[in-house]
Amino acid sequence: MLMSELQSVSDPMGFRIDRAQLVRLPDSGRGSSAILFANGIKDVVKSSNPQLVVCVLPNTAKDVYDSIKQTCCIEFGLPSQCVTSNLININNMNKTKSAITKLAIQMNCKLGGEIWGVTIPVIFLFFE
C-alpha cells in the first residue's frame, strides 16, 4: 500500500519511484529494535545499491531513529527517511494521503530534487 501510494503522488511531481526492496524485520521482543534496523540496513546496502532507505518505525523511539541515521549517514553516506507507522494508517485516507505526499517531497529533496521553484521572467531594458 505504501509503495503504490508513494508512486501515485510522486509521478505528478516528476519524481519517479521504482519498485523498492521491502525488508521486514523480525519482532524485536525484548531485544533492541535499534540493532535490528541497523543490521537490516547493513544487509540491504551490502546486497544492493539503494539510493535511499525508508524506514517505517513502530514508534518514536529515539534510539532506533539515531541508529538508523548513524548507519545510513555516517557509515554509508546514504540518505534516509523515517516515518512512523501511525502516519501511514489506512483508516484515515485523507490524512494518510497528505502524510505520504509530504514523505515523497522529503524523499525527492534528499535525492537532490527541487521541492518548488519560481520562474522569474526576464525583462529586457534598454537605456540610451
N, C-alpha and C positions, 0 to 999 in steps of 0.2 A: 504494500500500500504506500509506504513512504517513498519508495523509488519512483513509482508511477506518478505520484503527485508532484514530486520534485521535477520530473521530466516535463510534466504538463505546465508547470508555472515557469520553468526556466526557458523553454522554447521561445515564447514571445519576447523574452529579454535578449535573445540572440546568444544564449548560453546553453550549449548542448551538453547534456549529461548522458554518457554511455551507460550501459549496464554495469552495475557495480558488483564487486565481490562481497557477498554477505558472509560475515563470520559471526556465529553465535557462540557466546562464551558459556561455559558451564556455570551452574549456580554456585556462588562462592561459599554458601553455607556459613560457616564461622570464619572462613579464611578471608583474606583481603581481596576485595574487588580491584583495588589499585594494581596489584600484582597480575591479576588475570588480564586486565586491559593492557597493561604494558607488554606482557608476554604475547598476547594476541596480536598487538600491533607489530611487534618484532617479527613474528612468524609471517605475517602478511607482507611486510616490507622485504623479507628475505626471499619469499616465493614469487613476488610480483613487483611491479614498479608503479605504485599508486602515485597519483598527482596530489591527492588529498585524502585524509582519513576523517570519516564522520563517525562519531560515537554516540549511540543512544544510551543515555545513562538512566539507571533506575531511580536515582535521587540526586540531590545536590551535594553529595559528599565531597568535601574539598580535597581530601587525599587522592581520590580517584581522578578528579579533574587535574590536579597538579601532576600526577603520574603520567597521564595522557600527554599533557603539554611538554613535560620533561622528555618523554620518549620521542614524541614527534619532532618537536622543535630543536631540542638540544642534541639528541643522539642522531637524528636522521635529517634535520633541516627540512622537515615535511610539514606543510600547513595542515591544521586540524580544525574540526568544528565539532563542538559538543552540543547536544540537545537532550533535555530530559524527556523521558517517555510520556510524562503527563501533557507536554505541549503538542504531542502528535496523537492525541486521543481521538479516536474516530467518533466519539459520542457527540461532539460539537463540531460539525464540519466547517462552519464559518470561522470559528476560532482556529481550527486546525489549518485551514487553507491560508489564513493570514500568517500563522507561525511558519508554515512551510515556505511561503513566499519570502519571508524575512530570512529564513535559513538559506534559500537559494541565492539571495542577494549577497549574504555574507560569504558564501562559498565562492561565488563569482569574484568578489572583491579580493579574497585571499589568493585566488589564482591569477590575479593581475588584471581582472576586468574592471570596467568603469561602472559605478553604480548609478551615475547620472551624468549628464553633460549639458552644456549650454552652448547654443550656436549664437555667435556674435557676428552680426552682419558687418561686412567690410564697407565702410563709406569712404569713397574717394573724394578728397578735397583738393582743389587746385587753387593756388593763390598766384596772383600776378604781381 
